[in-house]
Amino acid sequence: MDDYVKAAEDATERVKRLPKEVERFVRGTALEPLVRALMSFRGISLLIAAEIDDLRRFKAAR
């Protein structure tokens, strides 16, 4: 059981670190202006904005 608790704690820590790592990855790249613009919309977090990447891959807005 201790292994499962440790695995859950480790996963929680990784999730907490993820936004900072994505921020560091995006900073200074060509994606930064797009990510910042998308984050200006309500409900779009850093992780969602960074995941979207190239909006041209979507045929139409829905």
N, C-alpha and C positions, 0 to 999 in steps of 0.2 A: 504494500500500500504506500509505503514511503516513496517508492520510485514514481508512482503516479502523482503524488503531491509535488514532488520535486519537478517533474515534467511540466505540470500545470504552472508552477511558480516561474520556471524558466520561460515558458511560452508567454506568460503575462509580462515579464521583463522585456522580451523581444518586441512585443506589441507596443510597449511604452517607448522603446527606443526608435521604432520605425519612423515616426514623423521627423525626428531630428536627422536621421540618416537620409531620408528623402529630401529634406530641405538642403542638406549639404550636397547631395547629388545634383539637384536642380540649380542651385546657386551658380551663377556665372555661365550657364549654358544657354543655347538658343531657346530652350524651352521655358526659361524663367519668365519672360514677359507674358507668354501664354498662360502659364500656371497662375501667375499673379492676377491676370485679368479674369480667369475662370473663378478664382477664389473670391472675387468681388461679388459673385452671385450668392444669394442666400442658400445655404445647404451644400455648397461645394467646398469641401475641405481640401487641404494640401494633398492628401493621399488620393482623393478622387480626381482632382485636377491633374496631378502627375500621371495618373493611370490613363486618362483620356488620350493623351499624346496627340495624334494627328486627326483633326476633326474632318479632314477630307475623306476619311474612310467611311463616313456615314453618308448614305445617299440622300437623306432628307431628315429634317427635324421633325420630331413627333412629340 
